[in-house]
Amino acid sequence: MNSISDHQKKVELCSKIALRLQTTDWDRAIKYLELAEAEAKKTKEPDLALAQVYTTTGKMYNSKDVLDIALKYYLKAYDIYKNNDNTEEVAKLENNLAIIYAVGNNKEKALQYFLNVYRYQQSKNDSVKLIKILNNIGTLYLKKNLDSSLYYYQKAYLINKTIKDNDLKVNVCTNIARAYGLKKDNKNADYYFNEAFSLVNKGVNNTVEAFVYESFSEYNLKEKNYDAVIVNAKKALELCKENQYSYSGLNLNKILYQVYVSKEDYKNAVYYFQKYNAINDSINVEEKAVNIERIKLEQDYKVRTQIKTLLEQKKRFKYYVVGLILVVGILILIILLIKFRNRNIKNQLEKEKLNTKMQALNESLEAKKKVLIGKAMAEIHRTDNINEILTDLKQIKLKTVNKEMQQAIDIVLKRLEKNLNTDIWKEFEISFEQVHKSFFDKLTVDYPSLTPKDRRLCALLYLDLTTKEISQITGQSFKAIENARTRLRKKFDLTNEKVNLSTYLNTI
């Protein structure tokens, strides 16, 4: 820097250094931009030199996703180049502006600038750039007007035939297929998907190939071709496995989850839903980090702009500016502290509410458990009593000589046998299933070899009953229950594990 006397060359060098430093030392990068701006004002054509600095600054803020500041600098550079009739630089900036407006959902502005760039590239006859712009315009219209979208995609497709870039060809064919899919024109959608796949076989990068498979799986999902969805979505996931924590990975796992739910394959549905959740959480964390960085850079930009203006216009207010920054900093700190305190209070209240709700649920569940156990025991004791009465009556009948008395006893026996509940456990299972939904279904699926007695024992253990209590309810000996528990552990493959059987059953 010190060995160069040409101000224009200093501007170019400072801009290059700033771009190199933007990812490693943002503060130093900004200082070099400020130095470039100061040198630009000393050149023979200060406006054009400043436009170069503004373009570099726009690129830097754009790379950090601080789009409003990037937009300001791009527009400053755009106005200068337009006033100086520099059509090449105007076209470059219009492309950047179109992309920013598209991201910001300002479709009209984005379309306006894309069409300007398209007209410029037509005059230059640059096929690759024309296809990219037409593809972008088509994508802008995709959710707004499918006919317009297809119009621009088809224009890109016609130019497609003149280039050798397979990645771009595949992209255009896939987008056309997506648009026809949304129009429910399956014939054309299938045709362009087939063309995209034929180009994929000739060799493209993994990202483009994954995009084709992902789009095709979405198309098949709408058509309810579930097997095709699974094959293509898994292929896309395999292709983007190095970057699975992305929006594409998120969408593919969501598609697979929905398909398996539709196919009632809940095991796979749960697996892909968990993966979807993990990626979603990861993306949310990354977005929060990006938002924090964006806020920081926006704040940094505002502070730098304020300081710069104040220093240029009123140097005598230097101490006033420093004091003002300190006050702003303290206010921000106070606001953050208040927000932090309020968040803590809110979190505490939420926690207390959750604990209260959980306590109420546990109490309700415990009450239902007691009712269930009480009902089972009452039914069993009632049955035992009836059986004892039946036995006694049968003995009395044997000892009675009077036939009329014997007939009367037979009538009583029949009534008692009629009232005798021979399927207590079936009723118990129904009552149990009302409280603990799908427990027996899950046991049957995971452990099909379990007998009805094993299932009953599982239910009683799930209710945290001791061996003694189970013995009392079932009328079996203590040792018989212990042996049954040992057999159950073997069936659950818990022989060498230290896991409590009741604890294990509560995880089902």
PyMOL commands that set and color helices and strands:
alter all, ss='L'
color gray80, all
select helices_A, chain A and resi 7-21+26-40+46-63+67-83+87-103+107-124+127-141+146-160+166-182+186-200+206-222+226-239+241-243+247-262+266-313+315-399+403-419+424-435+439-446+452-462+467-474+478-491+501-505
alter helices_A, ss='H'
color red, helices_A
deselect
rebuild
show_as cartoon
